Amino acid sequence: MLLDELLNGFPRERFLQEHYLRRPFTGASAAERLQRLGTWETIDFLVEETACDVLLARQGVPYPGDRPTTAKAARELFAQGYTLALRQPDLHHPDLAQLARAFSAELHGRINLHIYCTPAGHHGFGWHCDPEEVFILQTAGRKDYLLRENTLHPVPLPESVPSGSLAAQEKTPVETHSLSAGDFIYIPGGHWHMAQATEEALSISIGLMPPTLLDLLDGVRAALASSPVWRRRMPSLGRASSLDDPSKLALLRTLLSELGGEVQRQLADPGYPLRFLAQTARFYLRSTGIRGNGR
């Protein structure tokens, strides 16, 4: 199992109970086999031969120009201090696709995979947090990761990620985790973090978004949407309505009661947990993998 390999002898059950979804974890020299996936050879291929999205930033400021289309152009920007962030390379590279699928299958979540190339003495992005659980595999060089707990907007959703400027208002202590080639770090979702390369550094970042309790409601909504009973429209509630305001409120209370009863019935269905697991697993796996290398 990939997670066991990364933990390198640290008990998986202990990691899941004490760290996963809770607090950071650093593994020393636990990802050496995976170093070959994050090399300049891989990066050159993704830049030149695929349509992989490439984001560039220097000291927190995005690059204003176009995406580089040659390895030479990419390395010239790197030499100018720009961090290269190759986003979702698993859609273009079979070995990275396999890595994404393994994480998705083992921890049950949607994968958001990146490769980062950061020049020595630089950082690409300032303080920020991610909604995903983040596993970073250091494949070359050395990087210092600065982390602090997020108490101001913990457990963010993808649609409500707070601005990094909020991190400056935190009172929680800053931890420094130094990674060398082959090491990895786990950063819980919502934790503030930024990274500074002490020498030229390459890394693979695997963001994993597990299902939330709200996703259970989304599954019920999808089931209700298949029925015309729950797709029916409400009567006019505007000024032209024949109903006065007390009658409108009474109608809405009745409808909410009916809807609440049906949602409760759906959630209590003994077959729903199995359907939810199967449907989400298929969705997560479909979101990884090769989708074509053409531009």
Residue pairs with C-beta under 8 A, 6 or more apart in sequence:
1 12
1 106
2 99
2 102
2 103
2 106
3 12
3 15
3 106
3 107
4 12
5 30
5 31
5 33
6 27
6 30
6 31
6 135
6 137
6 184
7 15
7 27
7 30
8 27
8 28
8 29
8 30
10 25
10 27
15 25
15 186
19 25
19 186
19 188
20 107
20 133
20 186
20 188
21 133
21 188
21 189
21 210
22 188
23 188
24 147
24 175
24 177
24 185
24 186
24 187
24 188
24 191
25 185
25 186
26 177
26 179
26 183
26 184
26 185
26 186
27 183
27 184
27 185
27 186
28 183
29 180
29 182
29 183
30 182
30 183
30 184
31 137
31 138
31 139
31 182
31 183
31 184
32 182
34 99
34 137
34 139
34 204
35 137
35 139
35 140
35 181
35 182
36 139
37 95
37 96
37 99
37 137
37 139
37 204
38 115
38 137
38 139
38 140
38 202
38 203
38 204
39 139
39 140
39 202
40 117
40 202
42 89
42 93
42 96
42 115
43 71
43 74
43 84
43 86
43 115
43 117
43 202
44 71
44 74
45 93
46 52
46 54
46 86
46 89
46 92
46 93
46 115
47 54
47 68
47 69
47 70
47 71
47 74
47 86
48 69
48 70
48 71
49 293
50 89
50 92
50 93
50 293
50 295
51 92
51 292
51 293
51 294
51 295
52 86
52 87
52 88
52 89
52 91
52 92
53 67
53 86
53 87
53 88
54 67
54 68
54 74
54 84
54 85
54 86
54 87
55 62
55 63
55 84
55 85
55 87
56 62
56 63
56 68
56 77
56 82
56 83
56 84
56 85
56 124
57 63
57 82
57 83
57 85
57 124
57 125
58 80
58 81
58 82
58 83
58 122
58 124
59 81
59 122
59 123
59 124
59 126
60 123
60 124
60 125
60 126
63 77
63 82
68 74
68 76
68 77
74 84
77 84
78 84
78 117
78 119
79 119
81 119
81 122
82 119
82 124
83 116
83 117
83 118
83 119
83 122
83 123
83 124
83 125
84 115
84 116
84 117
85 114
85 115
85 116
85 124
85 125
86 114
86 115
86 116
86 117
87 114
88 112
88 113
88 114
89 96
89 113
89 114
89 115
90 96
90 97
90 99
90 100
90 111
90 113
90 288
90 289
91 97
91 288
91 289
91 290
91 291
92 290
92 291
92 292
92 293
93 290
94 290
96 113
96 204
97 288
97 289
97 290
99 113
99 204
99 206
100 111
100 113
100 206
100 288
100 289
101 111
101 285
101 288
101 289
103 109
103 111
103 135
103 206
103 208
104 110
104 111
104 208
104 284
104 285
104 287
104 288
105 281
105 285
107 133
107 208
107 210
108 210
108 211
108 277
108 280
108 281
108 284
109 132
109 133
109 208
109 209
109 210
109 211
109 284
110 208
110 209
110 283
110 284
110 287
111 206
111 207
111 208
111 209
111 284
111 287
111 288
112 132
112 206
112 207
112 208
112 209
113 204
113 205
113 206
113 207
113 288
114 204
114 205
114 207
115 202
115 203
115 204
115 205
116 124
116 195
116 201
116 202
116 203
116 204
116 205
117 201
117 202
118 124
118 141
118 143
118 195
118 197
118 200
118 201
118 202
118 203
119 197
119 200
120 141
120 197
120 198
120 199
120 200
120 201
121 196
121 197
121 198
122 196
122 197
123 194
123 195
123 196
123 197
125 194
125 195
126 164
126 194
127 146
127 164
127 167
127 168
127 192
127 193
127 194
128 164
128 167
128 192
128 193
128 194
129 150
129 153
129 156
129 161
129 162
129 164
129 167
129 189
129 190
129 191
129 192
129 193
130 161
130 187
130 189
130 190
130 207
131 156
131 157
131 158
131 161
131 189
131 190
131 209
132 189
132 207
132 208
132 209
133 186
133 187
133 188
133 189
133 207
133 208
133 209
133 210
134 186
134 187
134 188
134 189
134 193
134 205
134 206
134 207
134 208
135 184
135 185
135 186
135 187
135 205
135 206
135 208
136 145
136 179
136 184
136 185
136 186
136 187
136 203
136 204
136 205
136 206
137 184
137 203
137 204
137 205
137 206
138 179
138 180
138 181
138 182
138 183
138 184
138 185
138 201
138 202
138 203
139 181
139 182
139 202
139 203
139 204
140 181
140 200
140 201
140 202
140 203
141 180
141 181
141 197
141 198
141 199
141 200
141 201
141 202
142 178
142 179
142 180
142 181
142 197
142 198
142 199
142 201
143 178
143 179
143 195
143 196
143 197
143 198
143 201
143 203
144 176
144 177
144 178
144 179
144 195
144 196
144 197
144 198
145 176
145 177
145 178
145 179
145 185
145 187
145 193
145 194
145 195
146 174
146 175
146 176
146 193
146 194
146 195
146 196
147 174
147 175
147 176
147 177
147 187
147 191
147 192
147 193
148 167
148 170
148 172
148 173
148 174
148 175
148 191
148 192
148 193
149 170
149 172
149 191
149 192
150 156
150 162
150 167
150 170
150 172
150 190
150 191
150 192
151 170
151 171
151 172
152 162
152 166
152 169
152 170
153 160
153 162
153 166
153 190
154 190
155 189
155 190
156 162
156 189
156 190
157 212
157 214
158 209
164 192
167 192
170 192
177 185
178 198
179 185
179 203
187 193
189 209
211 276
211 280
215 276
215 280
216 267
216 276
217 263
219 272
219 275
219 276
219 279
220 263
220 266
220 267
220 272
223 266
224 230
224 262
224 263
224 266
225 231
230 259
230 262
234 251
234 255
235 241
235 243
235 251
236 242
236 243
237 243
237 248
241 248
243 251
266 272
